Amino acid sequence: METEKETKITGNTVLEQEVQWMLETRPLFYDESQLMKDYGEQDAKEMISIFSSEPLSTFKSCLSWPGIGSRYKLFHQYLLNLGQNLPTSPNSAFLQFAQHLGRVTTFRALALQPEQ
């Protein structure tokens, strides 16, 4: 019986397989009204504005991911710093930015009521 190959996560590098799984789970899709809901009118308008002109408009769909949308200024600067060496697609931009940032550790906390 064939089993899925497990990917061993070590170090701070985000693996391409991880990003592929993420994008299969939640594909990149640009929706201005969703940006307004997720980030509020002011931030959404700024996001839309700075990603409205070519060649950066190609990467607007990346903003739908919270990990990029919440870092849209950093993502914008990252792309500008690439100059003429921009990624060839939104998916490759997502991967390259994830690898640029490195692995992010998220901690969860449970809020308990006094009687708990």
Secondary structure by P-SEA (a helix, b strand, c coil): ccccbbbbbccccccaaaaaaaaaaccbbbbaaaaaaaccaaaaaaaaaaacccccccccccccccccccaaaaaaaaaaaacccccccaaaaaaaaaaaacbbbbbbbbbbcccc
